[in-house]
């Protein structure tokens, strides 16, 4: 399989698999060298003479016409200025085949216009030579270059022959359909191969991938020989057998790149045409042409479907690689940010601790010498330092919550809640003034240290915001769910503005009435970070004045975590 291009998290879309985000500007290229035009004319002429070897309905109309693909690829890769080479090649093919110089000039004009129109439409609407990078552009290419532009050559060509008396007007329809389908096949089978391979012929495979590719091509040859031999022999009854080849093309599109898919399409096309010709050698002229026309219909559908599917698979692979790269970049940035936060928080502990110690020492040793104003200022310094120390503790906790911790296990949530309640009772007498109704809680899967931190932040938050209520209460309960269990902490405090929604869990977001309460605005953010790290959800509910209800979920077990 072709190795995917390296994905880098930058804004240039070419870095995520698209060679260009704009159609190629083929008009701005310099005039091509005469040798290049001669080479193009020669390639077109040789391919044209080979195609006319199976011309049945008319000497100048073949159901197998690779030159359309050559012309289209040249215009898309080399620019519109190579039109003289295409025109010369088409003129040589037709002058040496049938008709007059005038009819040959008309046909050559139609062949050239076909390529120019197709290239212009693809450049304008399907990203030019990079049309096979995305499924959407591949479908546009099929419609614009495969179905629409090829009508120009068929219409001008058949009209040129009929107007000069080299074809009957009564046969215009049958000749036109054969001509159009042959050109469509060239646009969908030959042009993609040239566009995808020329300029990028290298393949980097390991041995297993090379063996798989070889097996794919062998299967295409063998199955194609059998299927199209039977199809030609059985006639219309055998046409459904052709779709037995589709799984092989799906294999090429899914397991390999659009380049290999285009090669598989060409291999199958060659096998199908040669197999059909060999098996239908005894058929009547019109039956043989009908067989080739139906073959081109199948190959057109197969090519368009395979190329679009291959582009879709490649597009998805690029998207997944881009997401992986972005995730790795985000993870690295978050790790650096947490490390910075942790470092700064710890570096500031010493000076703030010194301020607290010195202010306490001054008050203890020299408090008697200070007047009321001096004592008030000193206590203000200590309170500010204590607030700063609390903020640092919360910042450290926020960074700590984002890092990996002890192995997750099935937690006794009831015991954890009681332990945290005992901790906050020990930490200060205010918690003892609040009635805690701790119900039995269902177990959950997680880290004991982190989940303990969730309870601690929710409990202390409830204690703080029930301050001033005549009867302060906190209700803690839970319920069993299908894949996760839910828990809630309900208080009868001041509540918060319900319009805040998820914003209450943002760092440094202070709730309503926060001016009356101490805090850093990090407690709920820490709780939310821990819950989400466990794959759970957290949300808050309040009517704005009659308490608050904070709910969170945790997995029931370790499945999927």
C-alpha positions in Angstrom: 0.0 0.0 0.0 1.2 3.5 -0.7 2.5 5.1 2.5 0.2 8.0 3.5 1.7 11.4 3.4 2.9 12.8 6.7 0.3 14.8 8.5 1.4 17.9 10.4 -0.8 20.2 12.5 -0.4 23.3 10.4 -3.0 25.4 8.6 -1.7 24.6 5.1 -4.3 22.1 3.8 -1.7 20.6 1.5 -0.1 19.2 4.6 -3.1 17.0 5.2 -3.1 15.2 1.9 -4.3 17.7 -0.6 -1.7 18.7 -3.1 -3.6 21.9 -3.8 -6.7 23.6 -2.5 -7.2 25.4 -5.8 -7.5 24.1 -9.3 -4.3 24.1 -11.2 -3.8 27.3 -13.3 -2.9 25.6 -16.5 -3.2 28.8 -18.5 -0.2 30.4 -17.0 2.4 27.8 -18.1 5.0 28.6 -20.7 4.7 27.5 -24.3 5.5 23.8 -24.5 8.6 22.6 -26.3 8.0 21.3 -29.9 9.5 17.9 -28.9 6.8 17.5 -26.3 4.1 18.3 -28.7 5.5 15.7 -31.1 5.6 13.1 -28.3 2.0 13.8 -27.4 0.9 13.6 -31.0 2.7 10.3 -31.4 1.2 8.8 -28.2 -2.3 10.0 -29.2 -1.9 8.6 -32.8 -0.6 5.2 -31.6 -3.4 4.8 -29.0 -5.9 6.0 -31.6 -4.8 3.4 -34.2 -5.0 0.7 -31.6 -8.5 1.8 -30.6 -9.7 1.8 -34.2 -8.7 -1.8 -34.6 -12.0 -2.7 -32.9 -14.0 0.0 -34.8 -17.1 -1.9 -35.9 -20.1 0.4 -36.3 -17.9 2.8 -38.4 -14.2 2.9 -39.2 -13.8 6.2 -37.3 -15.9 5.2 -34.2 -14.6 2.7 -31.6 -16.1 1.6 -28.3 -12.5 1.5 -26.9 -10.8 4.9 -27.1 -7.8 5.5 -24.9 -6.8 8.8 -26.6 -9.5 10.7 -24.7 -7.8 9.8 -21.5 -4.4 10.8 -22.9 -5.7 14.2 -24.1 -7.4 14.9 -20.8 -4.4 14.0 -18.7 -2.1 16.2 -20.9 -4.4 19.2 -20.6 -4.7 18.8 -16.8 -1.0 18.2 -16.1 0.7 20.2 -18.9 -1.7 23.0 -19.6 -4.0 24.0 -22.4 -1.1 25.1 -24.5 -0.4 21.4 -25.6 -3.6 21.5 -27.7 -1.5 21.4 -31.0 -0.1 18.0 -30.1 -3.6 16.6 -29.4 -5.0 18.1 -32.6 -2.1 16.8 -34.7 -2.4 13.3 -33.2 -6.1 13.2 -33.8 -5.7 14.5 -37.4 -3.1 11.8 -38.2 -5.4 9.1 -36.8 -8.4 10.1 -38.9 -6.6 11.1 -42.1 -5.1 7.6 -42.3 -8.3 5.9 -41.4 -11.4 7.1 -43.4 -13.1 10.2 -44.8 -11.5 13.3 -46.3 -9.1 15.9 -45.1 -12.1 18.1 -44.3 -13.9 15.5 -42.2 -10.7 14.6 -40.5 -10.1 18.2 -39.5 -13.6 18.3 -38.1 -13.1 15.1 -36.1 -9.7 16.4 -34.8 -11.3 19.6 -33.8 -14.0 17.7 -31.8 -11.3 15.6 -30.1 -9.3 18.6 -29.1 -12.4 20.5 -27.9 -13.4 17.5 -25.8 -10.1 17.6 -23.9 -10.1 21.3 -23.5 -13.7 21.5 -22.2 -13.1 18.6 -19.9 -9.9 20.0 -18.5 -11.5 23.5 -18.0 -14.5 22.1 -16.2 -12.4 19.8 -14.0 -10.0 22.7 -13.2 -12.9 25.0 -12.4 -15.1 22.6 -10.3 -13.0 19.6 -9.3 -9.5 20.7 -8.3 -7.9 19.9 -11.6 -5.3 17.2 -11.6 -6.0 16.5 -7.9 -9.6 15.5 -8.6 -9.0 12.0 -7.2 -7.9 13.3 -3.7 -11.5 13.6 -2.6 -14.6 11.6 -3.4 -16.7 14.7 -4.1 -14.2 15.9 -6.7 -14.0 12.4 -8.2 -17.8 12.3 -8.7 -17.6 15.8 -10.3 -14.8 14.6 -12.6 -16.9 11.6 -13.7 -19.8 13.9 -14.6 -17.9 16.8 -16.1 -15.0 15.1 -17.9 -16.5 11.6 -18.3 -20.1 12.3 -19.3 -20.4 15.9 -20.5 -17.2 16.9 -22.3 -17.1 13.7 -24.3 -20.4 14.6 -25.9 -18.5 17.3 -27.8 -16.2 14.9 -29.6 -19.0 12.4 -30.4 -21.3 15.2 -31.7 -18.7 17.0 -33.8 -17.1 13.8 -35.1 -20.3 12.1 -36.2 -21.6 15.3 -37.7 -18.4 15.8 -39.7 -18.6 12.3 -41.1 -22.3 12.5 -42.0 -22.1 16.0 -43.5 -19.3 14.8 -45.8 -21.2 11.7 -46.8 -18.9 9.2 -45.0 -21.7 8.1 -42.6 -25.5 7.9 -43.0 -27.6 10.2 -41.0 -29.8 7.3 -40.2 -26.9 5.7 -38.3 -26.1 8.9 -36.4 -27.5 7.6 -33.1 -25.8 4.3 -33.1 -22.4 5.8 -34.1 -22.8 8.6 -31.6 -23.5 6.2 -28.7 -20.5 4.0 -29.6 -18.2 7.1 -30.0 -19.4 8.7 -26.7 -19.0 5.5 -24.6 -15.6 4.9 -26.0 -14.5 8.4 -25.1 -16.1 8.0 -21.7 -14.1 4.9 -21.1 -10.9 6.6 -21.9 -11.7 9.5 -19.6 -12.5 7.1 -16.7 -9.9 4.4 -17.2 -6.9 6.0 -18.8 -6.8 9.6 -17.6 -7.0 8.7 -13.8 -4.1 6.3 -14.3 -1.9 8.9 -15.9 -2.9 11.7 -13.5 -2.2 9.6 -10.5 1.0 7.9 -11.6 2.9 10.4 -13.8 5.2 12.4 -11.6 4.6 10.1 -8.6 5.6 6.6 -9.7 7.3 5.4 -6.5 5.7 2.7 -4.4 6.9 2.0 -0.8 5.6 -1.4 0.2 6.8 -4.0 2.6 6.9 -7.6 1.4 3.4 -8.5 2.7 1.8 -5.6 0.9 3.7 -6.3 -2.3 2.5 -10.0 -2.2 -1.1 -8.8 -1.6 -0.9 -6.4 -4.5 0.4 -9.2 -6.7 -2.4 -11.5 -5.6 -4.9 -8.8 -6.4 -3.7 -8.3 -9.9 -3.5 -12.1 -10.5 -7.1 -12.5 -9.3 -8.2 -9.7 -11.6 -6.6 -11.3 -14.6 -8.0 -14.8 -13.8 -11.5 -13.7 -12.8 -11.6 -11.2 -15.7 -10.7 -13.9 -18.3 -13.3 -16.3 -17.0 -16.1 -13.7 -16.4 -15.8 -11.8 -19.6 -15.2 -14.9 -21.7 -18.5 -16.3 -20.4 -20.3 -12.9 -20.7 -19.4 -12.6 -24.4 -20.4 -16.2 -25.0 -23.7 -16.0 -23.2 -24.6 -12.6 -24.6 -27.0 -10.5 -22.5 -27.6 -13.5 -20.2 -24.0 -13.3 -19.1 -23.9 -9.5 -18.4 -24.6 -9.9 -14.6 -21.5 -12.1 -14.3 -19.4 -9.0 -14.9 -20.2 -7.8 -11.4 -18.3 -10.7 -10.0 -15.2 -8.5 -10.6 -16.5 -5.7 -8.3 -15.3 -7.3 -5.0 -11.8 -7.2 -6.4 -12.0 -3.5 -7.3 -13.4 -2.9 -3.8 -10.4 -4.8 -2.5 -8.1 -2.5 -4.4 -9.8 0.7 -3.3 -10.1 -0.3 0.4 -6.7 -1.9 0.9 -4.6 0.3 -1.4 -4.4 3.9 -2.6 -6.3 5.5 -5.5 -3.2 4.9 -7.6 -3.4 1.2 -7.2 -7.2 1.3 -7.7 -6.7 3.1 -11.1 -4.1 0.4 -12.1 -6.6 -2.3 -11.1 -9.2 -0.7 -13.3 -6.9 -0.6 -16.3 -5.8 -4.2 -15.8 -9.5 -5.3 -15.7 -10.4 -3.2 -18.7 -7.6 -4.7 -20.8 -8.5 -8.2 -19.7 -12.2 -7.6 -20.3 -11.7 -6.2 -23.9 -9.3 -8.9 -25.0 -11.4 -11.6 -23.4 -14.5 -10.3 -25.1 -12.9 -10.0 -28.5 -11.5 -13.5 -28.3 -14.8 -15.0 -27.2 -17.0 -13.1 -29.7 -14.8 -13.5 -32.8 -17.6 -15.5 -34.4 -20.4 -13.1 -33.6 -22.0 -10.8 -36.2 -20.7 -7.3 -36.6 -23.6 -5.6 -34.7 -23.6 -8.2 -31.9 -19.9 -7.7 -31.4 -20.3 -3.9 -31.2 -23.2 -4.3 -28.8 -21.0 -6.5 -26.6 -18.2 -3.9 -26.5 -20.7 -1.1 -25.8 -22.2 -3.0 -22.9 -18.6 -3.7 -21.7 -17.8 0.0 -21.7 -21.0 0.8 -19.8 -19.9 -1.7 -17.1 -16.3 -0.4 -17.0 -17.5 3.2 -16.8 -19.7 2.3 -13.8 -17.0 0.2 -12.2 -14.3 2.8 -12.7 -16.4 5.7 -11.3 -17.5 3.7 -8.3 -14.0 2.4 -7.5 -12.3 5.7 -7.9 -14.8 7.5 -5.7 -14.6 4.8 -3.1 -10.8 4.8 -3.1 -10.8 8.6 -2.7 -13.2 8.3 0.2 -11.0 5.7 1.9 -7.9 7.9 1.3 -9.8 11.0 2.5 -10.8 9.2 5.7 -7.3 8.0 6.3 -6.0 11.5 6.0 -8.7 12.8 8.3 -7.8 10.1 10.9 -4.1 11.0 10.6 -4.9 14.7 11.0 -7.0 14.0 14.1 -4.2 11.8 15.6 -1.7 14.6 14.9 -3.9 17.2 16.4 -4.7 15.0 19.4 -1.0 14.4 20.0 -0.2 18.1 19.7 -3.1 19.0 22.1 -2.0 16.3 24.5 1.6 17.7 24.4 0.4 21.2 24.9 -1.8 20.2 27.8 1.1 18.3 29.4 3.3 21.3 29.1 0.6 23.6 30.5 0.0 21.4 33.4 3.8 21.1 34.1 4.1 24.8 33.9 1.1 25.3 36.2 2.6 22.7 38.7 6.0 24.3 38.6 4.8 27.9 39.1 2.4 26.8 41.9 5.2 25.1 43.7 7.7 27.9 43.1 5.3 30.4 44.7 4.7 28.3 47.8 7.9 29.4 49.5 7.5 33.2 49.2 3.9 33.0 50.2 4.7 30.7 53.1 7.3 33.2 54.2 4.8 36.1 54.1 2.4 34.0 56.3 5.1 33.1 58.7 6.6 36.6 59.0 3.1 38.2 59.4 2.3 35.7 62.2 5.6 36.3 63.8 5.2 40.1 63.7 1.7 39.9 65.2 2.9 37.6 67.9 6.1 39.4 68.8 5.2 43.0 68.0 1.4 43.1 68.1 1.3 44.9 71.3 3.4 47.8 69.9 1.0 48.2 66.9 -2.1 50.4 67.0 -5.4 49.2 65.7 -4.7 50.4 62.1 -1.4 48.6 62.0 -2.9 45.4 63.3 -5.7 45.6 60.7 -3.2 46.1 57.9 -1.1 43.2 59.2 -4.2 40.9 59.4 -5.1 42.0 55.8 -1.6 40.9 54.7 -2.1 37.5 56.3 -5.6 37.1 54.9 -4.4 38.0 51.4 -1.5 35.5 51.7 -3.8 32.8 52.9 -6.0 33.4 49.9 -3.0 33.2 47.6 -1.9 30.0 49.3 -5.4 28.6 48.9 -5.4 29.5 45.2 -2.0 27.8 44.7 -3.3 24.7 46.4 -6.3 24.7 44.0 -4.0 25.2 41.0 -1.8 22.3 42.0 -5.0 20.2 42.5 -6.2 21.2 39.0 -2.9 20.1 37.4 -2.9 17.0 39.6 -6.4 16.1 38.4 -5.2 16.0 34.8 -2.4 13.5 35.3 -2.5 9.7 35.5 -3.0 8.3 39.0 -3.3 5.0 40.7 -4.9 2.1 39.0 -8.7 2.3 38.7 -10.8 -0.1 40.6 -14.3 -0.7 41.8 -14.9 1.9 44.4 -17.1 1.8 47.5 -18.7 5.2 46.9 -20.6 5.2 50.2 -17.3 4.7 52.2 -15.6 7.4 50.1 -18.4 9.9 50.8 -18.3 9.2 54.6 -14.5 9.5 54.6 -14.6 12.9 52.9 -17.3 14.1 55.3 -15.2 13.1 58.2 -12.2 15.0 56.7 -14.1 18.3 56.3 -15.5 17.9 59.9 -12.0 17.6 61.2 -10.8 20.6 59.0 -13.1 23.1 60.5 -16.1 23.5 62.8 -18.3 25.1 60.1 -19.0 21.7 58.6 -20.4 20.5 61.8 -23.1 23.1 61.6 -24.4 21.5 58.4 -26.7 18.4 58.5 -25.3 15.8 56.0 -27.8 13.2 54.8 -25.5 10.5 53.3 -27.4 7.7 51.6 -26.0 4.4 50.4 -24.4 5.0 47.0 -23.9 2.4 44.2 -20.3 1.5 43.5 -18.4 3.0 40.5 -15.2 2.4 38.6 -12.4 4.9 39.0 -9.5 6.3 40.9 -10.1 6.5 44.6 -7.9 9.6 45.1 -9.6 11.5 42.2 -13.1 10.6 43.1 -12.4 11.5 46.7 -11.4 15.0 45.4 -14.7 15.3 43.6 -16.6 14.7 46.8 -14.4 17.0 48.7 -15.0 19.9 46.3 -18.7 19.4 46.1 -19.1 19.0 49.9 -17.0 22.1 50.8 -18.9 24.0 48.1 -22.2 23.0 49.6 -21.0 24.0 53.2 -19.8 27.4 52.0 -22.9 28.4 50.1 -25.4 27.3 52.8 -23.8 29.8 55.2 -26.5 32.1 56.6 -29.3 29.6 56.2 -31.2 28.9 59.5 -31.1 25.1 58.9 -28.2 24.2 56.7 -28.5 20.8 55.0 -26.7 18.7 52.3 -28.3 15.6 50.8 -26.1 13.0 49.0 -27.5 10.1 47.0 -27.1 8.0 43.9 -28.9 5.7 41.5 -27.8 2.7 39.4 -27.9 3.1 35.6 -27.3 0.9 32.6 -23.6 1.6 31.9 -23.0 4.3 34.4 -24.2 5.2 37.9 -25.4 8.7 38.8 -24.7 10.7 42.0 -25.8 14.0 43.3 -25.1 16.5 46.0 -28.0 18.8 46.9 -27.8 21.8 49.3 -30.3 24.4 50.4 -27.9 27.3 49.9 -28.1 30.4 47.8 -27.9 28.6 44.5 -26.7 30.1 41.2 -28.0 31.7 38.1 -29.4 28.8 35.9 -28.4 30.8 32.8 -24.7 30.0 33.6 -25.2 26.4 32.5 -21.9 24.6 31.8 -20.0 27.9 32.6 -20.1 27.1 36.3 -17.5 24.4 35.6 -15.0 26.8 34.0 -11.9 27.6 35.9 -12.1 30.8 38.0 -15.8 31.1 37.3 -17.3 32.5 40.5 -21.0 31.9 41.2 -23.6 34.5 42.1 -23.2 36.0 45.5 -19.5 35.0 45.3 -18.4 38.4 46.7 -19.9 37.2 50.1 -17.9 34.0 50.1 -14.2 33.2 49.9 -12.9 30.9 47.2 -10.8 30.6 44.0 -13.4 29.5 41.5 -11.5 26.3 40.8 -13.4 23.7 42.9 -16.1 22.9 40.4 -13.6 23.0 37.5 -11.5 20.4 39.3 -14.5 18.2 39.9 -15.6 18.5 36.3 -12.1 17.7 35.0 -11.9 14.5 37.1 -15.4 13.3 36.2 -14.8 13.8 32.5 -11.4 12.1 32.8 -13.3 9.0 34.0 -15.6 9.2 31.0 -18.5 10.6 33.0 -20.7 13.6 32.9 -21.3 16.4 35.3 -23.9 19.2 35.5 -25.5 21.6 37.9 -29.1 22.6 38.5 -30.5 25.6 40.4 -33.4 28.0 40.3 -31.2 30.9 41.3 -32.1 31.2 45.0 -33.3 27.9 46.6 -30.2 25.8 46.7 -28.2 23.9 44.1 -28.0 20.3 42.9 -24.8 19.0 41.4 -24.9 15.7 39.6 -22.2 13.5 38.1 -21.9 10.0 36.6 -19.2 7.4 36.7 -18.8 4.1 34.9 -20.2 1.0 36.6 -17.2 -1.1 35.7 -14.0 -1.0 33.7 -15.6 -1.9 30.3 -14.8 0.7 27.6 -12.6 2.8 29.9 
